């Protein structure tokens, strides 16, 4: 019999277990009837083994069914949701090994309670359909969970970047020039870098680069500045030096084919950031920043210039080193995109370390709280652009206390025009939970120049009274309150009756 896929083994094993239990056979009885060992039968039911034709006939005879019924990929009503999940390919594509999860254990859980687990799986699949969640949504979600479990710090990539810099005599205390990175790509890996290589293709105006592997050409968007080129070159060096074969050929993932592809792009991007923002040098700069007696946004802007880094790269690097070397483990990172023409905000990136923090993504098209520095700074930037006053980057700090909780965060935000998309602005925020560790580390924490605001997640769910920044009525909250009043009256009626 030909080699069976994981899905075929899983479905076969589920059928065997379901039929065996339905007929009241324990493993000992079933082993006697089939002439197979208990351990072998157990591996079949767990989806680890797929028997040969002669053994399938023995199993079918013991269960009173035709062999074709056992080998069919059709599942009964009870296990129908499991079939949906398997056909969606999510179970096979998710990186269970990254979380030390054995696929056989997942199958065993499904088989032990097919009705309950099946209903749960059916709900997940239905939600994915209703909200148009493609496989890549699950891949990126799995990647984010993997980063959070590892505090977004990966020593092996850090060391690889340090080794590469040493071997190629790249500076570790000063700017790594875009020219030096380009030379390494060309001489060490045989690349041909084509400036303005995407100019003949107006459809690719929003793509930063395209790599043509057959001819080893890297086509660049003509609008890229040196900072963006340096990151793209560093990323290409990462793909090669780390031996990452499964990758997309565009700078950003436009269509995801597998989780390995997502993971490769993350690793290459991490490598580039570690190469451009040397760990030891950046730690010294962050230590000096936290020791400032007063909040100084110019210091942050100075780091951008020093490392020729984008705000995203700089703040992502903070999330690498702050938990690992400063003990600031309770933090989040958010990236917002605003379209000034419509005023709409979209959160397209988030990361939560140590715990899930209050500010988080919302896919229900609600209005994010305008009191967060992440959104208010974007509004400031948009107004300045409309007035023709400023098109660079804005930086700010805020102490944000989440409404109706004790959670307060020290937030640093940078807002800038999006490149190469001129019709959008982007803000990136790192928020650190205010606790004893933060108080000990950051001298300027109580600087009166840092605004303090009470914040919430979205306007529709917010009970903050008399909010001047409110962009929508608290409709979701009002529905909840009406339900509470209805339940209260029903309870009172029940007590009378």
Protein Blocks (a to p, Z undefined) as FASTA:
>chain_A
ZZddfklmmmmmmmmmmmmmmnopafklmmmmnopafklmmmmmnopaccdfklmmmmmm
mnopafklmmpmbdcfklmmmmmmmmnommmmpcfklnopafklmmmmmmmmmmlmmmmm
mmmmmmmmmnopafklmmmmmmmmmmmmnoopafklmmmmmmmmmmnopafkbccdfklm
mmmmmmmnopacdehklmmmmklmmpfbdcdfknopacddfkbcfklmmmmmmmmmmmmm
nopabdcfbfbdfbdfbfklmmmmmmmmmmmmmmmmgfklmmmmmmmmmmpmbdcfklmm
mmmmmnopafklmmmmmmmmmmmmnopabccdddddddfknopacdfbdcdehiacfbdc
dfehpacdfkbmklmmmmmmmmmmmnopaccdcddddddddehiabdcddddddddddfb
fkbccdddddddddfklmmmmmmlmgmklccddddfbfmlccbehifklcbdcfklmmmm
mmmmmmmmmmmmmmmZZ
